[in-house]
Amino acid sequence: MTLNPGSRGDRDAVRYPVASDPHGHRPVLLREVMDLLAPVPGESVIDLTAGRGGHAAALGASVGAGGVLTLLDRDPDNLAYAGARIAAMPGAPRVHQIHADFRSVALMMPAGGPPANAVLADLGFASTQIDDPARGLAFSHDGPLDMRLDPTRGETAAQLVARLDERELADIIFQYGEDPFARRIARNIAQTRVRMPISTTDQLASLVRESYGTRAAASRLHPATRTFMALRIAVNDELGALEGLVAAVRDAAHAAASGLPTWLAAGARVAIMSFHSLEDRIVKRAFAQMIEAGWAESLTRKPVEASPAEVGANPRARSAKLRAIKLVR
């Protein structure tokens, strides 16, 4: 099946209701995800980024009490919330919860469980995370400069900013944030931290704005947008985790095409939703390699994007790009 990104229907409005305020997050491209993954009763599905359970609830409802739903997430609070949400559903599937990122998914699957028939990775983060000042992911409200998607482990953005030298900081801001003022921003950070630690989101945002100078007023985005995104990617090693995931899918696709047992079933559908050009490039390249090798077929001729109506209702859907493949039998 190939989904035409331009097609939008209202037939799924009842089948796949959009979660919103009660759960603190609205899942992006929900109808399109469900069309592409097409889960049926009794199947085993994996949501690699469970979040608040929006996509997972729809997947769980589709596989039903005879199915298996495995939830992964870096955020222990969101993972627990999603697990409880699914468990409370009538006819809920059997649920496994794994607190981890998805790079080693092949090693983390429950022993003796069935291989997965459908897999989703939504590379965005939950609205509850970005809206919580304590997480330090945004500059709309002042908070600690943390940025960790898993607040229980790893280096914070404040620690990263204090540790890296000026050149390393500039490289991260330029490569991950694609900010033309990366070197000026890094220099301002390096000069400021000699006098005082940079420990809050307001401090960092102000430093970036100062680095833009008079151009800050003409910037289409808030001047700090790209720097915050770049540091978040670095703090969470998001691209490294994604490379690990696509490698695991590639190995499974090869094994399935060869008739060998693996964590993905023959004919499994895999969908990955990205929100950054660097992420989409990794997914596009990996899927193309699997298709060229004859291990998978494409389910999306080009990346599926949110309709104007969805973007109007949920502006965070604007940059989403969804790609999907199906493993050959």
C-alpha positions as CSV (number, residue, x, y, z in Angstrom):
1,M,0.0,0.0,0.0
2,T,1.2,3.5,-0.8
3,L,-0.4,6.4,1.0
4,N,-0.8,9.5,-1.1
5,P,0.4,12.4,1.2
6,G,-2.1,14.7,-0.4
7,S,-5.1,12.5,0.4
8,R,-7.1,13.5,3.5
9,G,-10.4,11.9,4.5
10,D,-12.8,12.2,7.4
11,R,-13.6,8.5,7.6
12,D,-11.2,8.0,10.5
13,A,-12.6,10.7,12.7
14,V,-14.6,8.2,14.6
15,R,-12.2,5.2,14.4
16,Y,-9.2,7.2,15.5
17,P,-10.3,10.1,17.7
18,V,-7.6,12.7,18.3
19,A,-6.4,13.0,21.9
20,S,-6.0,16.5,23.1
21,D,-6.1,18.4,26.3
22,P,-7.1,15.6,28.8
23,H,-3.7,13.9,28.1
24,G,-1.6,17.0,27.6
25,H,-0.5,16.2,24.1
26,R,-2.1,15.8,20.7
27,P,-0.6,13.1,18.5
28,V,0.6,14.2,15.1
29,L,-0.6,12.6,11.8
30,L,-2.6,10.0,13.8
31,R,-4.9,9.0,10.9
32,E,-2.0,8.7,8.5
33,V,0.0,6.6,11.0
34,M,-2.9,4.2,11.5
35,D,-3.5,3.9,7.7
36,L,0.2,3.1,7.1
37,L,0.7,0.7,10.0
38,A,-2.7,-0.9,9.5
39,P,-2.7,-2.9,12.8
40,V,-5.3,-5.7,13.1
41,P,-6.6,-7.7,16.1
42,G,-4.0,-10.0,17.6
43,E,-0.9,-8.4,16.2
44,S,2.2,-7.3,18.1
45,V,3.0,-3.6,17.8
46,I,5.7,-1.3,19.2
47,D,5.5,2.4,20.0
48,L,9.1,3.4,20.4
49,T,8.2,6.9,21.7
50,A,5.1,6.3,23.8
51,G,4.9,9.9,25.1
52,R,1.4,10.5,26.5
53,G,0.0,7.5,24.7
54,G,-1.9,9.2,21.8
55,H,-0.6,7.0,19.0
56,A,-0.3,4.0,21.4
57,A,-4.0,4.2,22.4
58,A,-5.0,3.9,18.8
59,L,-2.6,1.1,18.1
60,G,-3.7,-0.7,21.2
61,A,-7.4,-0.4,20.4
62,S,-6.7,-1.9,17.0
63,V,-4.8,-5.0,18.2
64,G,-7.2,-5.5,21.0
65,A,-7.1,-8.0,23.9
66,G,-5.4,-10.6,21.8
67,G,-2.6,-8.3,20.8
68,V,0.6,-7.2,22.4
69,L,1.7,-3.5,22.7
70,T,5.3,-2.7,23.7
71,L,5.9,0.9,24.9
72,L,9.3,2.5,25.0
73,D,10.2,6.0,26.2
74,R,13.1,7.9,27.7
75,D,10.8,9.8,30.0
76,P,9.7,7.6,32.9
77,D,6.8,9.7,33.9
78,N,5.3,9.8,30.3
79,L,6.0,6.0,30.0
80,A,4.0,5.3,33.2
81,Y,1.2,7.6,32.1
82,A,1.0,5.9,28.7
83,G,1.0,2.5,30.2
84,A,-1.7,3.3,32.7
85,R,-3.8,4.9,29.9
86,I,-3.6,1.8,27.7
87,A,-4.3,-0.5,30.7
88,A,-7.5,1.4,31.4
89,M,-8.9,0.9,27.9
90,P,-11.7,-1.7,27.4
91,G,-10.2,-4.7,25.7
92,A,-6.7,-3.5,26.3
93,P,-3.8,-5.5,24.8
94,R,-1.0,-7.0,26.8
95,V,1.4,-4.2,27.5
96,H,5.1,-4.2,28.1
97,Q,6.9,-1.0,29.2
98,I,10.6,-0.3,28.7
99,H,12.3,2.8,30.0
100,A,15.0,3.4,27.4
101,D,15.7,5.1,24.2
102,F,15.1,3.0,21.0
103,R,18.6,2.5,19.7
104,S,18.9,-1.0,21.1
105,V,15.3,-2.0,20.6
106,A,16.4,-5.4,19.2
107,L,18.0,-6.3,22.5
108,M,15.2,-4.9,24.7
109,M,12.2,-6.8,23.3
110,P,10.6,-9.1,25.9
111,A,12.1,-12.6,25.8
112,G,9.8,-15.1,24.2
113,G,7.4,-12.5,22.9
114,P,6.1,-12.4,19.3
115,P,8.0,-10.4,16.6
116,A,6.5,-7.1,15.9
117,N,4.1,-6.6,13.1
118,A,4.1,-2.8,13.2
119,V,6.5,-0.2,14.7
120,L,6.2,3.5,15.2
121,A,8.8,6.1,16.1
122,D,7.6,9.6,16.5
123,L,10.8,11.7,16.9
124,G,9.1,14.7,18.4
125,F,8.6,15.2,22.1
126,A,5.5,15.5,24.2
127,S,3.8,18.9,24.7
128,T,4.0,18.2,28.5
129,Q,7.8,18.2,28.2
130,I,8.2,21.4,26.2
131,D,5.5,23.2,28.2
132,D,7.2,22.4,31.6
133,P,9.7,25.1,32.5
134,A,11.6,22.6,34.7
135,R,12.6,20.6,31.7
136,G,14.4,23.5,30.1
137,L,13.4,22.6,26.6
138,A,11.9,26.0,25.7
139,F,12.6,29.7,26.4
140,S,9.0,30.8,26.8
141,H,9.3,30.5,30.5
142,D,12.5,30.7,32.6
143,G,13.7,27.4,34.0
144,P,16.8,25.3,34.6
145,L,19.0,24.7,31.5
146,D,18.3,21.0,31.5
147,M,17.0,19.7,28.2
148,R,17.2,16.0,29.0
149,L,14.4,13.9,27.6
150,D,15.3,11.4,30.4
151,P,15.6,13.5,33.5
152,T,17.0,10.6,35.5
153,R,20.3,10.3,33.7
154,G,22.9,12.0,31.6
155,E,24.5,15.5,31.2
156,T,22.3,18.6,31.3
157,A,22.6,21.4,28.8
158,A,24.0,23.6,31.5
159,Q,26.8,21.1,32.1
160,L,27.4,20.7,28.3
161,V,27.6,24.5,27.8
162,A,30.1,24.7,30.7
163,R,32.3,21.8,29.5
164,L,32.7,22.2,25.7
165,D,35.2,24.6,24.3
166,E,34.1,27.5,22.1
167,R,34.8,25.7,18.9
168,E,32.9,22.6,19.9
169,L,29.9,24.7,20.9
170,A,30.0,26.6,17.6
171,D,30.1,23.3,15.6
172,I,27.1,21.9,17.5
173,I,25.0,25.1,17.0
174,F,26.0,25.3,13.3
175,Q,25.6,21.6,12.5
176,Y,22.5,20.7,14.5
177,G,20.8,24.1,14.5
178,E,22.1,25.4,11.2
179,D,22.4,28.9,12.7
180,P,24.5,31.3,10.7
181,F,25.6,33.1,13.9
182,A,26.9,30.0,15.5
183,R,30.4,31.2,16.1
184,R,29.3,34.5,17.5
185,I,26.9,32.8,19.8
186,A,29.6,30.3,21.0
187,R,32.0,33.2,21.6
188,N,29.4,35.1,23.7
189,I,28.7,32.0,25.7
190,A,32.4,31.3,26.3
191,Q,33.0,34.9,27.4
192,T,30.0,35.0,29.7
193,R,30.7,31.7,31.5
194,V,34.0,33.0,32.7
195,R,32.1,35.5,34.8
196,M,29.1,33.4,35.8
197,P,27.6,30.0,35.1
198,I,24.9,29.8,32.4
199,S,22.3,27.8,34.2
200,T,18.9,29.0,33.1
201,T,16.9,29.2,29.8
202,D,16.5,32.9,30.2
203,Q,20.2,33.4,30.4
204,L,20.9,31.4,27.3
205,A,18.1,33.0,25.3
206,S,19.3,36.4,26.2
207,L,22.9,35.6,25.2
208,V,21.8,34.3,21.8
209,R,19.6,37.4,21.3
210,E,22.6,39.6,22.1
211,S,24.7,37.7,19.6
212,Y,22.2,38.5,16.8
213,G,22.5,42.2,17.6
214,T,20.3,44.4,15.4
215,R,19.3,41.4,13.3
216,A,17.3,39.9,16.2
217,A,14.4,42.1,15.4
218,A,14.3,41.0,11.7
219,S,14.6,37.3,12.5
220,R,11.6,35.2,11.4
221,L,12.2,32.8,14.4
222,H,13.1,33.8,17.9
223,P,16.9,34.1,17.7
224,A,17.4,31.3,20.3
225,T,15.3,28.7,18.5
226,R,18.1,27.1,16.6
227,T,20.5,27.1,19.5
228,F,18.0,25.5,21.8
229,M,17.3,22.8,19.2
230,A,21.0,22.1,18.6
231,L,21.8,21.8,22.3
232,R,18.8,19.5,22.9
233,I,19.9,17.2,20.0
234,A,23.4,17.1,21.5
235,V,22.3,16.6,25.1
236,N,20.1,13.6,24.1
237,D,22.3,12.2,21.3
238,E,19.2,12.2,19.2
239,L,20.9,11.6,15.9
240,G,23.0,8.8,17.4
241,A,19.9,7.1,18.8
242,L,18.2,7.4,15.4
243,E,21.2,5.9,13.6
244,G,21.0,3.0,16.1
245,L,17.3,2.5,15.4
246,V,17.6,2.4,11.6
247,A,20.5,0.0,11.9
248,A,18.4,-2.3,14.0
249,V,15.6,-2.1,11.4
250,R,18.0,-2.7,8.6
251,D,19.4,-5.8,10.3
252,A,15.9,-7.1,11.0
253,A,14.8,-6.5,7.4
254,H,17.8,-8.4,6.1
255,A,17.1,-11.3,8.5
256,A,13.4,-11.4,7.7
257,A,14.1,-11.4,3.9
258,S,16.5,-14.3,4.5
259,G,13.8,-16.3,6.5
260,L,15.8,-15.9,9.8
261,P,14.1,-15.1,13.1
262,T,14.3,-11.5,14.3
263,W,12.4,-8.9,16.3
264,L,10.4,-7.8,13.3
265,A,7.9,-10.2,11.6
266,A,8.0,-10.9,7.9
267,G,5.8,-8.2,6.3
268,A,6.2,-5.8,9.3
269,R,5.3,-2.2,8.8
270,V,7.7,0.4,10.1
271,A,6.9,4.2,10.3
272,I,9.2,7.0,11.5
273,M,8.1,10.5,11.9
274,S,10.8,13.2,11.9
275,F,10.7,16.9,12.7
276,H,14.2,18.0,11.5
277,S,15.9,17.8,8.1
278,L,18.9,15.9,9.7
279,E,16.5,13.3,11.1
280,D,14.6,13.0,7.8
281,R,17.8,12.6,5.9
282,I,18.9,9.6,8.1
283,V,15.5,7.9,7.7
284,K,15.3,8.5,3.9
285,R,18.7,7.1,3.3
286,A,18.2,4.0,5.5
287,F,14.8,3.2,4.0
288,A,16.2,3.7,0.4
289,Q,19.0,1.3,1.2
290,M,16.6,-1.4,2.4
291,I,14.3,-0.9,-0.6
292,E,17.2,-1.1,-3.1
293,A,18.5,-4.3,-1.4
294,G,15.0,-5.9,-1.9
295,W,14.4,-6.2,1.8
296,A,11.5,-3.8,2.0
297,E,9.0,-1.9,-0.1
298,S,8.0,1.8,0.3
299,L,4.6,2.7,1.7
300,T,5.2,6.5,1.1
301,R,6.2,7.8,-2.3
302,K,7.3,11.0,-0.5
303,P,7.1,12.0,3.1
304,V,3.6,12.4,4.4
305,E,3.0,15.9,5.9
306,A,0.2,17.4,8.0
307,S,-2.8,18.9,6.3
308,P,-3.4,22.7,6.7
309,A,-6.3,21.8,8.9
310,E,-4.1,19.7,11.3
311,V,-1.5,22.4,11.3
312,G,-4.1,25.0,12.2
313,A,-5.4,22.8,15.1
314,N,-1.9,21.8,16.2
315,P,1.0,24.1,15.0
316,R,3.6,21.6,16.2
317,A,2.6,19.3,13.3
318,R,3.9,21.8,10.8
319,S,7.4,20.3,10.4
320,A,6.4,16.6,10.7
321,K,7.5,14.2,7.9
322,L,6.3,10.6,8.0
323,R,8.0,7.8,6.1
324,A,7.1,4.1,6.1
325,I,8.2,0.8,4.7
326,K,7.0,-2.7,4.7
327,L,9.4,-5.6,5.1
328,V,9.2,-8.2,2.3
329,R,8.0,-11.7,3.2
